[in-house]
């Protein structure tokens, strides 16, 4: 299983997507993925995750944007050296796609800044392979 990682201002975000065959129905045009996220504070200041922004793009180029407070109804506080993990999911109408986004973090001094969520591929076994 692939892992994708980005680091912004000493905050590492690692994502591991997983195709969920048991939740998908290719004959109905429904493909479902889980994604597991680990956020690690490698800095020397405490931060809090305030909000999320996702851009989800299917194989036909259709884009859906998701914004909201925190993740899974939480706004975790990460002291230096701490991490937070969660899992979520997304459906698509195509057998592949891409997700990318940002988390808005707030420092102990009240400064807000965006942390990149790495772009990651959503690939199902139903996606035809293209050679370039």
N, C-alpha and C positions, 0 to 999 in steps of 0.2 A: 504494500500500500504506500502511495506517495505521501510525502510530507512537504509542505510549503512553509517558508519562514520569511519574515521581514523584521527588521529592527529599526525603530524610530526613537530617538532620544533615550536610549538604554531600555526601552520597552520592547521585548521580543514577543511576537505573535506567531504561533505555529498552528497550522491547520492541516488536518488529515481527513479528506473526504472519503465516503464509503457509499457505494451504490447499494440500495436496499431492494433486492429482487423480490422479497416477500411482500413489500408494500407497493410495488410497481405493477402496472398492467400495460405492457407494450401494445397489446391489441386495441386498447382504449386510448392510446397516446398519453399514458401517465407513467412518468419515470421519477423515482424518488431517491434522494440522497440524504444521508446524515453527514454532518461535518462536526468534527471534534476539535475544539480550540483550546490552546494553552496560552495564557498571557503571563509573562514573567517580567518582574521589575529588577533589572540589573543595574539600576541607578542608585543614587545615594539619598533620594528623596521619596517620601510617600506620595502616591498618586491614587486617584479614584476614577474609575470608569463611569462616565456620566451618560453617554449615549452611543448609539451605533448607527452606521449608515452602510447599507449593502446595495450594490448594483449587480443584478442577476441577469445574465444574457444567455438566451437559448441558442441552439444551433442555427436558427433562422434569423438571428439578430434582434429578436424582440427583447426589450429591456424592461425589467421591473425594478423599482427602487423601494427599499424598505428603510424607514427611519424610526427611531424610538428611543425611549430612555433605557439605559442599562442593557443587560443581556439576561434572558430568562428571568425577568422580574427582579433582577439584582443589580446593584451598582457597587461592585466590590472595591474595597480599599486594599491597595497593595503596598505594604511597607517594603523597604529595600530587601531584596533576597526572596520575597514571597511570590507565589504564583496563584493563578485561579484557572480552573478548567471547567468547561461546560460542553454540552452537545446540543445541537439543534438540527434542523433539516429543512429541505426545500423540495418541492415538486417542479417538474418541467413537463412541457408537452412534446419535447424533442429528446432523443436519446443521449444528448450531450449538451454541455453549456459551460459557462465560466462565471465565477463569482469573484468579486473584489470589493473592498470597502475601507472604512476607517472607524476607529473608536475615538470619541472625544474624551480626553482625560483632563482631570483637574489636579493641579499640584497643591501642596499644603498651603502655598501662598495665594491660591485662588486663580493662578494662571491656567487658562485652558489651551490645549493643543491637540492636534490630531495625530493619531498613531495609525500607520498603514496596516491594513490587513492584506496579506499577499494575495495576488490573483491566483486562483486555483481552478483546475479543470474538473468538470463533472463528466465523467466518462462511464458509459454503461457498456455491457457486452453487446448491446443491440446497435451500437454505432458502427457504421461501415468504415473500414480503414481506408485512408487516402494516402497515397505515396506521392511525394513531390520530387 
